[in-house]
C-alpha cells in the first residue's frame, strides 16, 4: 500500500500502476544526456506523480549503461534482498534481452563471478563461511 507525497517509489515510465513499484529512500538524481532513455521514474506515493528520472539508460560501444538513482543498499535494508533482486533482475533482462551467460540459484552465502577470455569461460564460486566471518 502506498502512502503520502513523501513516500517515494521507482515505477516504470508510461506504466504507472501499483504493481511493480519498488520502494525508494536514498537516491542521487541524474539528468539524462542526449540519446539517453528513461526507463523508470521516481514517483510519489499519493497518485504516483513523477518527480525525477529513476533509471536512465545510455548506449556505450556495443553495450548499454544502466544508471539507477536508487541507493540499492537502502532497498536491501528496507525490504531484504527480494526488492533489490527483483529490481536488478528486471533491469538486466531489459538491458540484455538475450539470456544471461549463466544463472545460479544458491543460498545468499554463495558469490559467483563469470570470467571470459577468448573461448574460455571460468566460473568462480565463493562460499562465505559464517563461522569465520
C-alpha positions as CSV (number, residue, x, y, z in Angstrom):
1,X,0.0,0.0,0.0
2,X,1.5,3.3,-1.0
3,X,1.4,6.3,1.3
4,X,1.6,10.1,1.1
5,X,3.5,12.6,-1.0
6,X,6.8,12.0,0.9
7,X,6.8,8.2,0.1
8,X,8.9,7.6,-3.0
9,X,9.0,4.7,-5.4
10,X,10.5,3.6,-8.7
11,X,7.9,3.0,-11.3
12,X,8.1,2.0,-15.0
13,X,7.8,5.1,-17.2
14,X,4.5,5.3,-19.0
15,X,3.0,2.4,-17.0
16,X,2.2,4.0,-13.7
17,X,0.4,1.3,-11.6
18,X,0.6,0.0,-8.1
19,X,2.0,-3.3,-9.5
20,X,5.8,-3.3,-9.8
21,X,6.6,-0.4,-7.5
22,X,10.0,-0.5,-5.8
23,X,10.3,1.4,-2.6
24,X,12.9,4.2,-2.6
25,X,14.6,6.1,0.2
26,X,18.1,7.4,-0.6
27,X,18.7,8.4,-4.2
28,X,21.0,10.6,-6.3
29,X,19.2,12.4,-9.2
30,X,20.6,12.2,-12.7
31,X,20.0,14.4,-15.7
32,X,19.7,12.2,-18.8
33,X,22.2,13.1,-21.5
34,X,21.4,13.4,-25.2
35,X,20.3,10.0,-26.6
36,X,19.6,8.6,-23.1
37,X,16.3,6.8,-22.4
38,X,14.4,7.0,-19.0
39,X,13.0,3.5,-18.1
40,X,11.7,4.3,-14.7
41,X,10.7,7.4,-12.8
42,X,10.9,8.3,-9.1
43,X,7.2,8.8,-8.2
44,X,5.3,9.9,-5.1
45,X,3.2,7.6,-3.1
46,X,0.0,9.6,-3.5
47,X,-1.1,9.4,-7.1
48,X,2.2,8.1,-8.5
49,X,3.2,11.6,-9.7
50,X,6.7,11.5,-11.5
51,X,9.3,13.6,-9.7
52,X,12.6,12.7,-11.3
53,X,14.2,10.1,-13.6
54,X,14.9,7.0,-11.6
55,X,16.6,4.6,-14.1
56,X,18.4,6.1,-17.1
57,X,19.9,4.0,-20.0
58,X,22.5,5.1,-22.5
59,X,24.4,3.2,-25.2
60,X,28.2,2.9,-24.9
61,X,30.2,1.0,-27.5
62,X,28.3,-2.3,-28.3
63,X,26.6,-2.3,-24.9
64,X,24.3,-0.3,-22.6
65,X,24.9,1.6,-19.4
66,X,22.1,1.5,-16.9
67,X,22.1,4.1,-14.1
68,X,19.8,3.5,-11.2
69,X,19.3,6.6,-9.0
70,X,18.3,4.5,-6.0
71,X,20.8,3.5,-3.4
72,X,20.4,-0.2,-3.5
73,X,21.7,-0.7,0.0
74,X,18.8,1.2,1.4
75,X,16.4,-1.1,-0.6
76,X,18.2,-4.1,0.9
77,X,17.9,-2.8,4.5
78,X,14.2,-1.9,4.0
79,X,12.9,-4.9,2.0
80,X,15.6,-7.5,2.4
81,X,17.2,-8.8,-0.7
82,X,14.0,-9.5,-2.6
83,X,13.3,-5.9,-3.7
84,X,17.0,-5.5,-4.8
85,X,17.0,-8.8,-6.6
86,X,13.7,-8.1,-8.4
87,X,14.8,-4.6,-9.5
88,X,18.2,-5.8,-10.7
89,X,16.7,-8.9,-12.5
90,X,14.2,-6.7,-14.4
91,X,16.9,-4.1,-15.4
92,X,19.3,-6.8,-16.6
93,X,16.7,-8.7,-18.6
94,X,15.5,-5.5,-20.2
95,X,19.1,-4.2,-20.9
96,X,20.3,-7.6,-22.3
97,X,17.3,-9.3,-23.8
98,X,19.3,-12.4,-24.7
99,X,19.6,-14.9,-21.8
100,X,22.5,-14.2,-19.5
101,X,25.5,-16.5,-19.9
102,X,24.7,-18.2,-16.6
103,X,22.3,-18.3,-13.7
104,X,22.9,-19.7,-10.3
105,X,20.2,-20.4,-7.7
106,X,22.0,-20.8,-4.4
107,X,22.0,-19.6,-0.8
108,X,22.9,-16.0,-0.2
109,X,26.3,-17.0,1.2
110,X,27.5,-18.1,-2.3
111,X,29.0,-15.5,-4.6
112,X,29.6,-16.2,-8.3
113,X,31.7,-14.4,-10.9
114,X,32.0,-15.4,-14.6
115,X,35.2,-14.5,-16.3
116,X,35.5,-14.8,-20.1
117,X,38.7,-14.7,-22.2
118,X,38.5,-15.7,-25.9
119,X,36.7,-19.0,-25.9
120,X,37.3,-19.9,-22.3
121,X,34.7,-19.3,-19.6
122,X,35.7,-19.6,-15.9
123,X,33.0,-19.6,-13.2
124,X,34.3,-18.7,-9.8
125,X,32.1,-19.7,-6.8
126,X,33.0,-18.5,-3.3
127,X,31.1,-19.6,-0.3
128,X,31.2,-17.3,2.8
129,X,31.8,-19.4,5.9
130,X,29.7,-17.5,8.5
131,X,31.7,-19.2,11.3
132,X,34.9,-17.4,10.2
133,X,33.2,-14.0,9.5
